[in-house]
């Protein structure tokens, strides 16, 4: 999932991420990097980060993010 949504500068809301199976993910580095218009990210309660070793810069440049 490294840089998966990176640079999606028009993305404003992302809802319902609980449907994504992250149990085998090891890298979320820069996943939302530079999503400068992202204001709301909801329902990530099911994100399994037990195997993730790198989340550096995951939300870097998300200057509009108001709610997580």
VENVENGI-V864662 format. One record per residue. N is the residue number from 1. D_FIRST is the distance of its C-alpha to the first C-alpha in Angstrom with 1 decimal. Layout:
N;D_FIRST
N;D_FIRST
//
This chain:
1;0.0
2;3.8
3;6.2
4;5.0
5;8.5
6;10.0
7;13.7
8;14.3
9;17.6
10;19.3
11;17.0
12;19.3
13;18.5
14;15.6
15;17.1
16;16.7
17;13.1
18;14.8
19;14.6
20;10.9
21;11.2
22;8.8
23;11.6
24;10.3
25;7.0
26;8.1
27;6.1
28;5.2
29;7.5
30;8.7
31;6.3
32;9.8
33;11.7
34;15.0
35;14.9
36;18.6
37;20.0
38;17.7
39;20.3
40;19.2
41;16.2
42;17.6
43;17.3
44;14.3
45;16.9
46;15.4
47;12.1
48;12.6
49;11.6
50;14.3
51;12.4
52;10.1
53;11.9
54;10.5
55;10.1
56;12.4
57;12.7
58;10.3
59;13.2
60;15.1
61;17.4
62;17.1
63;20.9
64;21.6
65;19.6
66;22.5
67;21.2
68;18.3
//
